[in-house]
Amino acid sequence: MASESDSFKPFEFDSTLKILSDSSTLKAVPSKFNLTNDRNAFTSDSLPTIDFSALVGCDPHQRSNAVHDLATACRDWGFFILVNHGVPERLMSEMFRKMVEFFNLPDSEKKQYEAKSASDPIKCGNFNVANTSNQSFTLWREYLKLYVHPNFHCPHQPQLLRDVVQEYTQMIRVLVRKLIEAICEALELNQRRYVDEILKMESSFQLFATNYYPRCPQPDQAIGIPPHTDHGLFTFLIHNGVAGLQIEHDGKWFNADSPKNAILVNAADQLEIFTNGRCKSVKHRAVVNEEKDRISIVVANGPSGEAVIGPAAALVEKDRRAKYCAMKYEEYVESQLTKSRIGGKSILEQQMILPAN
């Protein structure tokens, strides 16, 4: 998710971007989108890969290794590539077909989903963001965001969009629960207590988002999404074969790509808080390019909106202190959507408790 400012209207519907990107004569980024950025990044072969089939399989040795690898990936990188996850290729392909159909709908159809507030369950449009100097910029993307669990919301057009989104997000919830259970196992936490009673995963808050990044004539003068961390526990991302996600690791930026039909997964803020810092929610960003349109499909998976998330008591006891404040999850989401700024202190950073001198 991008950082947005409460000084500007964040959920604005504006067809300018698509019109501009379709223009064969556009040579420069218009001033409203102009945000100079360094999109250079390293390429790494070290991004961890997690075999989901081993994580849930019957072989105890393979499963033990997979649990260990998952915990290590969340600690060292905060990102991993999930393979053998069981989500059908035909479903992932159909998702992209429906997203293209949605973004090609007439503006009159999409404009009805222009949000009036950050909490609207269906939102379509562009984001304005602000830096610490109160300068406003529009991101080089169009998006659709849906609250899909515990209550399901989705546009009625294009046809069958609701069906594929519902099927896909249901499958993702199953994967997320297994990942959370594995993290609890790795940290020797009682699964029933923490997964069911503390995180309240049966009523978990799940957000579906699709982002359309048109090709851009000056990729270093516009940005898809600035550096940020995600709220929630785990975020799942697939894309249409056009790379654009970059992640921060050891103070450097790296290109994060994934093989066809794999899913990029990142640990998010509530997982870092819940594990008292053992899992890391790392900054990432979306850059644009001048050759191809990019579409990403993102599912952010959190605990229940009613859950109050702080460090697990058993881990606080081990560490002899809590490293983060507790906060009701729905309040955390609202704060991230409305109060953070580019270059400012993130909500996650505000939750951190400095050690006593």
N, C-alpha and C positions, 0 to 999 in steps of 0.2 A: 504494500500500500504506500502511496505517496504521502509526504507530509504536506498538510494544507494549513492555511492560516485562517483564523477567525476574523481577520480584517477584510477578507475578500469572499465573494460568493464562490464556493468550491464546486458546486454541482451545476454548472452552466451548460445548457445545450447550445452548441454553435456548430453550424455546418461548414464554417469557413475552411477548416482543415482539409476535409475531403475534397472540396472544390479546388483548393490550392494544389493538393497532391495530384489531382487529375489533370492539372494544367501542364501542357507540354512546354510552356514558355517560362515557367517559374525557375528562376536562377538563384534567388536569395531567400532566406527565411524572413518573413515579415516581422516587424519590431515586437509585436505582442507575444511572439514565440521565442524571441531571441534570448537565449541563456547560454553564454559561452561555457563550454565544458571540455575537459580533457577525457576523451573516450578511449585512450590507450590502455591496454591491459595485457598481462602476461597470459600465455597459454600453459596449462598445467595438466599433466597426466595423473596427478595425485588425488583428484577428487574421489572420495570413497564410493564404492559400489556395494549396495546391500542386496543380497538375494532373499527376497521375501519368502520364497518357497522353503528355504532352509530355516527361516525364522519360525515358520509354523509347521515344519515337517516333523516326522516321527523319529528321525535319527538324533539322539540326544547330543552326540558330539558335534554334528553340524549345527544344531540349534544353539548350543552353548557358544560356539564360535560366532554365529550370526548375532546373538545378543551382545556379545563383547564388541564385535565390529560396529554395531549400531551405536552403542554408548560411546565408543572411541570417536566415531564420525561426528556425533553431536558435540563432543567435547573439543575436538581439534579443528574441525572445519565449520560445523553448524549447517553443513549442506551434504547431501549424498544423492547418488543415482540409485533409484529403486528399480530392480529388474525382477522378472518372473512374478509379477504382482497380481496376475489374473484378470486384469481389466482387458476386455477383448479389443483387438486392433480395429475391428469394424465399428465399435462404439466410439473410440477415439477419433476415427476418421469422420464419422457422422457428426460428431461434435463440431469439428471445424467446418464442415459443410453448412451446418445450421448457423454458425457464427457469421460466415460470409453472407449468408442470406439475410441475417439480421442487419448487419451494417449496410447492406444494399437496399434496405427498406426506404421508402420515401421519408423525408424529414418530418412530414406531418404525422407519420406513424410513430417515429422515435421520439418526437418532441413531447408526446403525452407522458413520457417517463422522466421528464426533467424534474429533478428532486427539489422539494421545498426545504428540506432539512437533511442533515447527515444521517438521520435515522430512518429515512424512507426506505421501505423494503425492496423497491425497484428503482434503480437510478441509471440514467443514460446521459452521456454528454462529454464535457471536457473538464479538466481541473485547472483552476488558477492557483498558483502557489506564491508564497512570499518569502523573501529572505529576511535576515535580521534588520535590514535597512528599510523594510516596508516596500521594497520594489516588487511589483507583481509580474508574473510570467505565466503564460499558458503552456501546458505540456503538449508535446507533439504526439497526441494520441486521442482516440475516441474510445469510450469504454461502456460496458454494461455491467452493472453489479446487482446481485440478487441475494436476498436472505432466503436460504433454502432449508434450514433446519434450526429449531424444532418446528417452525411453520414454513411451508413451501410457498414461494412467490416467484412468478415467471410471466413474461409477456405471452400473449396468445398467438402472436405472429413472430416468425414464420410457423407454418404448420409443423407439428411434431417436435418443436423446440422443447416444450415442457416435458415430453416423454424422455428425450435423450438426456436432458439436464437432470431429471429426477433419477434416472437409472445410473448415470455416472456418479452423482454425488452420494447416492446410497452405497455404492461400491467403495468410494473413497472413505466413508465413515467406518466401514468394516476394517479397512487397512489402518486407519488412524488408531482405532482402538487396540489393534494388535501391536502397533508400534509403542503406544503408551504402556501397555502391559509389559512389553519387553524392557522398556526403560525402567519401570518399577522393579522388575526382576533383577536387572543389572545393579540397581542401587539398593537392593534388599529391602524394598518397601512392600507392605501388604497391599496386594492388588485390589482386593475387594474394598478395603477401606479407602484407598486413595482414588482409584478409578471410578468407583460407584458413589462413594459418600462425599469425597472432597471435590473432585472434578465434576461429578454428576454427568458423566458422559452420555447417559441415556437421553438427556435433553441438551446435548452440546449445541453451541451456536456455530453454524456453518455458513460461510459466505462464498458465493460463486462469483467470479469476475472474469470477463474476457476483455482483452485489450487489443485494439487495432492501431498499429503504428505504421502509417503510410511512409513510403520512401521519401527521403528528405534531401533537398538540394545541398544543404550545408549541415552535415551531421554533427559537426563540432560547434554549431551555433543554436542547437535545440536539443531537448532531452525528452525521452519518453517518460521516465520516472526518476527523480533524483535519489540519491542515497537515502536509505531508510531501513528500518527493521519492521517485521510484521507483528501484529498482535496475534494471540492464539498460541496453540501448541505446535502444530505442524502445518506448513503450507505446501501444497502440491502444485506443480506447474508442468504443463506440456506446451509445445509450440508447433507451428506449421512447417518446421524445417529450416526456418530463418533464425539464426542466432542473434542474441541481443542482451542476454542477461549477464551481468558481471557481479562478482562477489568480492568482498574485502577479506583478505587473509594475511595475517602478520603484517599489517600496515600497507599491503600492496593490493592492487586490483587484478583479478583474474577473470578470463572469459569462462563462463560455465555453460557447457553444452551437454547434450545427452544423446545417446543412440536412439534410433527410431523405436518408438513404442515404449521406451523407458520413461520414467517420471522423475523430475528433479524435485527433491523434497528438502525443505529447510526447517530447522528448529526455529521457533518463534518466541516472542517475549515471555509468554506465560510458562513455557517449558524452562526457560532460563531461571525465572523467578521460583517456580515450583521445585526445581532441583538445586536451589540455593547456589546457582552459578556453575554447576557441573556441566550442563549443556549450554551452548552459546547461541544466542540470537545475533547473527552477524549482519552487517550492513550489505545491501545489494542495490543495484540500480538497473534500469533498462535504457540502453542506448539505441539510437536509430541509425539507419544506413541510407545511402543514396541509390541503391539498386533494386531493392525488393521490399514489398509490404511484409510486415510481420504481424502475426496474430498469436497471442498467448492465451491460454486458458488456465486460470488459477482458482484453486479451492483452498480457502483459509479455514482451518478447523480449530475451534477453541473448546474450552470447557463450557459448562452451562453459563448463560448470562447472569444467573443468580449466584453462581459460585464466587466465593471470596478467595482469591488466590494469593497465597503467600508461600514462603518456603516450607516444604514438608517438615513436620515437627521432628521426625527421626533424624533428618539431615541437619537441622538446626542444633540438635543435641550433639551430633558428631562434631560439628564445626564450632560449637560453643557460642555461636551467635547467628542471628538472621542477617543476611546480606541485602535483603530487600523488604520494603514495606508490603503489607497485604492490601489488596484493593478489589472491590467487586468488579467482575469481569466486564459487565456491560458499561460500567462507568469508565473503565480503562479504554474500551473501544471508542466511546464518545470523546474522551479526552484526546486520543490520538488523531481522530478525524477533524477536530476543530481547533486545537490549541498549539500544535507544534509548527515549527518553521524550519526552512532550509538553513542549516548552519547553527540552529539553536539547540538547546538541550532537549533530547528526546524524552518521551514519557518514561521509557525504560530507565534512562539515566536518572530521571527525577525520583524513581522508586528505589534507587540504590541507597543503602545505609553505609556511610563511611565508618571504618573501624575507629573505636575510641582510642585516644592517645594514651 
